[in-house]
Every structure is written in C-alpha cells, then in structure tokens.
Amino acid sequence: MEKPIRVKIFDCEYLIKGEEDEEQVKRIVQYVNDKFLLIKDNSAGLSEKKVAILAAFDIASDYFRLLGEREKIYRDIQSRARVLNYQIDSIAK
C-alpha cells in the first residue's frame, strides 16, 4: 500500500500505511472494531483504555489459539507423510 488509508477504529480515525493491501486493512479494522464492540457491549462502564486492553488480550488469545491449531495440523501432516514414505519404501523393496 503506497498511500495511507483513513480508517475508523472505536470511533477514532487513523491513517494506516503498511504492507497489507487496502482490502486486507479493511478486514483487519473490521475485526478489531468487532472485538471492541463485543467487549464494550458485554462490559458496561469500562473505560476506553480498559476496553482496548481487553480487546488486545482477546485478539492475542485468538492468535495463539490459531498458532496451536496450525502446529497441530503441521504435526498431523508430518505424521501422514512419514506413514506414506514408509508405505512407499516398503513397496519399492
């Protein structure tokens, strides 16, 4: 992305410039906004700072859950590849 794009996160405007394309930035902004709104709606009376911290924690939790799922898939693929290699080796002999 060459020029920054204007986005709105939790009623504040920001100029975002980065390596992601504009559509990806919009998806990320929507995801962040959804997290903010979910926490705000379920935790009345919290300051914006606390909502932001809880949203960051929730987003980090999603990230680490997905890392764990990715690692599980990676281990499963490795295991299946070993079985297939063993089967191929046993047929070739």
One Martini backbone bead per residue (centre of mass of N, CA, C, O) as a GRO file, in nm:
protein
   93
    1MET     BB    1   0.093   0.040   0.027
    2GLU     BB    2   0.142   0.370  -0.051
    3LYS     BB    3  -0.109   0.496   0.073
    4PRO     BB    4  -0.288   0.606   0.311
    5ILE     BB    5  -0.559   0.505   0.513
    6ARG     BB    6  -0.874   0.572   0.634
    7VAL     BB    7  -0.976   0.489   0.965
    8LYS     BB    8  -1.213   0.333   1.200
    9ILE     BB    9  -1.158   0.301   1.559
   10PHE     BB   10  -1.356   0.344   1.800
   11ASP     BB   11  -1.426   0.647   1.691
   12CYS     BB   12  -1.136   0.664   1.554
   13GLU     BB   13  -0.906   0.817   1.352
   14TYR     BB   14  -0.683   0.671   1.100
   15LEU     BB   15  -0.366   0.632   0.953
   16ILE     BB   16  -0.283   0.371   0.723
   17LYS     BB   17   0.043   0.215   0.673
   18GLY     BB   18   0.144  -0.069   0.469
   19GLU     BB   19   0.172  -0.397   0.333
   20GLU     BB   20  -0.112  -0.406   0.308
   21ASP     BB   21  -0.392  -0.411   0.160
   22GLU     BB   22  -0.683  -0.246   0.171
   23GLU     BB   23  -0.870  -0.491   0.221
   24GLN     BB   24  -0.712  -0.605   0.461
   25VAL     BB   25  -0.735  -0.359   0.642
   26LYS     BB   26  -1.045  -0.365   0.656
   27ARG     BB   27  -1.063  -0.645   0.791
   28ILE     BB   28  -0.902  -0.571   1.042
   29VAL     BB   29  -1.075  -0.337   1.138
   30GLN     BB   30  -1.332  -0.501   1.172
   31TYR     BB   31  -1.221  -0.698   1.379
   32VAL     BB   32  -1.146  -0.488   1.594
   33ASN     BB   33  -1.424  -0.359   1.621
   34ASP     BB   34  -1.573  -0.614   1.706
   35LYS     BB   35  -1.418  -0.653   1.969
   36PHE     BB   36  -1.484  -0.387   2.102
   37LEU     BB   37  -1.796  -0.413   2.093
   38LEU     BB   38  -1.823  -0.675   2.250
   39ILE     BB   39  -1.692  -0.570   2.511
   40LYS     BB   40  -1.863  -0.319   2.555
   41ASP     BB   41  -2.144  -0.470   2.564
   42ASN     BB   42  -2.032  -0.677   2.810
   43SER     BB   43  -1.887  -0.401   2.965
   44ALA     BB   44  -2.013  -0.189   3.137
   45GLY     BB   45  -1.816   0.107   3.225
   46LEU     BB   46  -1.572   0.098   3.063
   47SER     BB   47  -1.300   0.209   2.956
   48GLU     BB   48  -1.131   0.246   2.671
   49LYS     BB   49  -0.869   0.126   2.776
   50LYS     BB   50  -0.990  -0.142   2.880
   51VAL     BB   51  -1.113  -0.229   2.616
   52ALA     BB   52  -0.844  -0.237   2.460
   53ILE     BB   53  -0.705  -0.447   2.638
   54LEU     BB   54  -0.918  -0.673   2.603
   55ALA     BB   55  -0.899  -0.683   2.295
   56ALA     BB   56  -0.601  -0.756   2.280
   57PHE     BB   57  -0.629  -1.017   2.439
   58ASP     BB   58  -0.834  -1.153   2.248
   59ILE     BB   59  -0.658  -1.143   1.995
   60ALA     BB   60  -0.419  -1.302   2.115
   61SER     BB   61  -0.582  -1.554   2.173
   62ASP     BB   62  -0.653  -1.617   1.882
   63TYR     BB   63  -0.363  -1.640   1.780
   64PHE     BB   64  -0.267  -1.876   1.969
   65ARG     BB   65  -0.482  -2.075   1.881
   66LEU     BB   66  -0.395  -2.081   1.581
   67LEU     BB   67  -0.108  -2.176   1.630
   68GLY     BB   68  -0.192  -2.447   1.754
   69GLU     BB   69  -0.348  -2.549   1.507
   70ARG     BB   70  -0.112  -2.536   1.310
   71GLU     BB   71   0.072  -2.733   1.463
   72LYS     BB   72  -0.120  -2.974   1.446
   73ILE     BB   73  -0.129  -2.990   1.139
   74TYR     BB   74   0.174  -3.023   1.096
   75ARG     BB   75   0.201  -3.290   1.255
   76ASP     BB   76  -0.002  -3.448   1.082
   77ILE     BB   77   0.150  -3.423   0.814
   78GLN     BB   78   0.411  -3.557   0.908
   79SER     BB   79   0.284  -3.827   0.983
   80ARG     BB   80   0.165  -3.894   0.705
   81ALA     BB   81   0.433  -3.881   0.551
   82ARG     BB   82   0.573  -4.113   0.700
   83VAL     BB   83   0.370  -4.331   0.620
   84LEU     BB   84   0.399  -4.299   0.315
   85ASN     BB   85   0.703  -4.349   0.302
   86TYR     BB   86   0.688  -4.633   0.418
   87GLN     BB   87   0.503  -4.751   0.201
   88ILE     BB   88   0.686  -4.690  -0.038
   89ASP     BB   89   0.938  -4.841   0.068
   90SER     BB   90   0.796  -5.126   0.093
   91ILE     BB   91   0.730  -5.151  -0.215
   92ALA     BB   92   1.025  -5.097  -0.340
   93LYS     BB   93   1.154  -5.375  -0.206
   0.00000   0.00000   0.00000
